[in-house]
């Protein structure tokens, strides 16, 4: 904001200054690259990324595009293994900047606080992609046996209803 010549600070000046600071912090990485970097470097996150090769596709100059991204938080899974209260599953329909449906699985504890457990970005809302999420969740429960019992039972009870619209 030091470069503003006026003695008044306007709302766009603040937004522009915040944007410049944000860009410096990003170090010329886009949001997906930052997510990849976070998935690789943060020990609290369990993640998996699946890409698909493309042939002369405009989506990516590198010849590949992201099909799915899955991530979960160790601390949230540990919290859930203690609280075991409510499991919420929600899928947005292409409302993010990547035009990929976002699946969010959250829990509500006995203090009525919500915390995220698992997220997945998928290329399209088809049975195959939801089946992939199901397989990733099954693998996650194997890595966290303390959370497995209640969470797996809850997941299995609701999985068929959740996948039903995509089976046709």
C-alpha positions as CSV (number, residue, x, y, z in Angstrom):
1,X,0.0,0.0,0.0
2,X,3.0,2.3,0.2
3,X,2.9,2.9,-3.5
4,X,-0.6,4.4,-3.3
5,X,-0.2,8.1,-4.1
6,X,-3.5,9.2,-2.6
7,X,-3.8,10.0,1.1
8,X,-7.0,7.8,1.1
9,X,-6.9,4.0,0.9
10,X,-9.7,2.6,-1.2
11,X,-11.1,-0.9,-1.1
12,X,-9.5,-1.9,-4.5
13,X,-6.1,-0.8,-3.2
14,X,-6.4,-3.2,-0.3
15,X,-7.5,-6.1,-2.6
16,X,-4.7,-5.4,-5.0
17,X,-2.1,-5.3,-2.2
18,X,-3.4,-8.6,-0.7
19,X,-3.4,-10.1,-4.2
20,X,0.3,-9.1,-4.7
21,X,1.2,-10.5,-1.4
22,X,-0.6,-13.8,-2.2
23,X,1.2,-14.1,-5.5
24,X,4.6,-13.6,-3.8
25,X,3.6,-16.3,-1.4
26,X,2.6,-18.7,-4.1
27,X,6.1,-18.5,-5.8
28,X,4.6,-18.7,-9.3
29,X,2.7,-21.9,-8.5
30,X,-1.0,-22.4,-9.4
31,X,-3.5,-23.8,-6.9
32,X,-3.2,-27.4,-8.1
33,X,0.6,-27.3,-7.9
34,X,0.3,-26.0,-4.3
35,X,-2.1,-28.8,-3.5
36,X,0.4,-31.3,-4.9
37,X,3.2,-29.8,-2.9
38,X,1.1,-29.8,0.3
39,X,0.1,-33.5,-0.3
40,X,3.8,-34.4,-0.7
41,X,5.2,-32.4,2.2
42,X,2.6,-32.3,5.0
43,X,2.9,-35.3,7.3
44,X,-0.7,-34.7,8.6
45,X,-2.2,-35.4,5.1
46,X,-2.8,-38.7,3.4
47,X,-3.2,-38.1,-0.3
48,X,-3.5,-39.7,-3.7
49,X,-3.6,-38.2,-7.2
50,X,-4.5,-39.9,-10.5
51,X,-3.8,-38.4,-13.8
52,X,-4.7,-39.5,-17.3
53,X,-2.6,-39.1,-20.5
54,X,-4.1,-37.0,-23.3
55,X,-3.3,-36.8,-26.9
56,X,-3.3,-33.3,-28.4
57,X,-5.7,-32.1,-25.8
58,X,-5.9,-28.5,-25.0
59,X,-6.5,-29.1,-21.3
60,X,-2.9,-29.5,-20.5
61,X,0.3,-28.7,-22.4
62,X,2.1,-31.5,-20.5
63,X,0.0,-34.2,-22.2
64,X,-1.9,-35.2,-19.0
65,X,-4.8,-33.9,-17.0
66,X,-5.9,-34.6,-13.4
67,X,-8.7,-37.1,-13.1
68,X,-8.9,-37.4,-9.3
69,X,-7.4,-36.0,-6.2
70,X,-8.0,-37.6,-2.8
71,X,-6.8,-36.3,0.6
72,X,-7.6,-36.8,4.3
73,X,-6.2,-35.5,7.5
74,X,-4.5,-37.8,10.1
75,X,-5.6,-35.6,13.0
76,X,-9.2,-35.6,11.8
77,X,-9.2,-39.4,11.4
78,X,-7.8,-39.7,15.0
79,X,-10.4,-37.3,16.3
80,X,-13.2,-39.3,14.6
81,X,-11.9,-42.5,16.1
82,X,-12.6,-41.0,19.5
83,X,-15.8,-39.0,18.9
84,X,-17.6,-41.3,16.4
85,X,-20.6,-39.1,16.2
86,X,-22.0,-38.1,12.8
87,X,-20.6,-38.6,9.3
88,X,-21.7,-36.2,6.5
89,X,-21.1,-36.7,2.8
90,X,-21.7,-34.0,0.3
91,X,-20.8,-33.6,-3.3
92,X,-20.8,-30.2,-5.0
93,X,-21.6,-30.1,-8.7
94,X,-18.8,-28.3,-10.6
95,X,-18.9,-25.2,-8.6
96,X,-15.1,-24.8,-8.2
97,X,-12.7,-23.1,-10.5
98,X,-11.4,-26.5,-11.8
99,X,-14.9,-27.6,-12.9
100,X,-14.5,-30.8,-11.0
101,X,-17.1,-32.1,-8.5
102,X,-15.7,-31.9,-4.9
103,X,-16.7,-34.6,-2.5
104,X,-16.4,-33.6,1.2
105,X,-16.8,-36.1,4.0
106,X,-17.1,-34.4,7.4
107,X,-18.0,-35.3,10.9
108,X,-19.9,-33.5,13.7
109,X,-18.6,-34.2,17.2
110,X,-20.6,-34.2,20.5
111,X,-19.7,-30.4,20.9
112,X,-21.6,-29.8,17.6
113,X,-18.3,-28.8,15.9
114,X,-17.8,-29.8,12.3
115,X,-14.4,-30.9,11.1
116,X,-13.3,-32.3,7.7
117,X,-12.2,-35.9,7.3
118,X,-11.8,-36.6,3.6
119,X,-11.9,-34.6,0.4
120,X,-11.8,-35.7,-3.3
121,X,-11.9,-33.8,-6.5
122,X,-13.1,-36.0,-9.4
123,X,-13.2,-35.5,-13.1
124,X,-16.9,-36.3,-13.5
125,X,-19.9,-37.6,-11.6
126,X,-19.9,-41.2,-12.8
127,X,-20.1,-44.5,-11.0
128,X,-16.4,-45.2,-11.8
129,X,-15.2,-42.1,-10.0
130,X,-17.4,-42.7,-7.0
131,X,-16.3,-46.3,-6.9
132,X,-12.7,-45.0,-6.9
133,X,-13.5,-42.7,-3.9
134,X,-15.0,-45.7,-2.1
135,X,-11.8,-47.7,-2.7
136,X,-9.7,-44.9,-1.5
137,X,-11.8,-44.6,1.7
138,X,-11.5,-48.4,2.2
139,X,-7.7,-48.1,1.9
140,X,-7.8,-45.2,4.4
141,X,-9.6,-47.2,7.0
142,X,-7.0,-50.0,6.6
143,X,-4.3,-47.4,7.5
144,X,-6.2,-46.2,10.5
145,X,-7.6,-49.3,12.2
146,X,-8.8,-47.4,15.3
147,X,-11.2,-45.3,13.2
148,X,-12.2,-48.2,11.0
149,X,-14.9,-49.9,13.0
150,X,-17.5,-47.2,13.4
151,X,-16.5,-45.2,10.3
152,X,-16.6,-48.3,8.0
153,X,-20.0,-49.4,9.4
154,X,-21.4,-45.9,8.8
155,X,-19.9,-45.7,5.4
156,X,-21.2,-49.1,4.4
157,X,-24.7,-48.3,5.6
158,X,-24.9,-45.2,3.4
159,X,-22.7,-46.2,0.4
160,X,-25.4,-47.8,-1.6
161,X,-27.8,-44.9,-1.3
162,X,-25.0,-42.5,-2.2
163,X,-23.9,-44.5,-5.3
164,X,-27.4,-45.4,-6.4
165,X,-28.0,-42.3,-8.7
166,X,-24.8,-43.1,-10.6
167,X,-25.4,-46.8,-11.2
168,X,-27.6,-46.4,-14.3
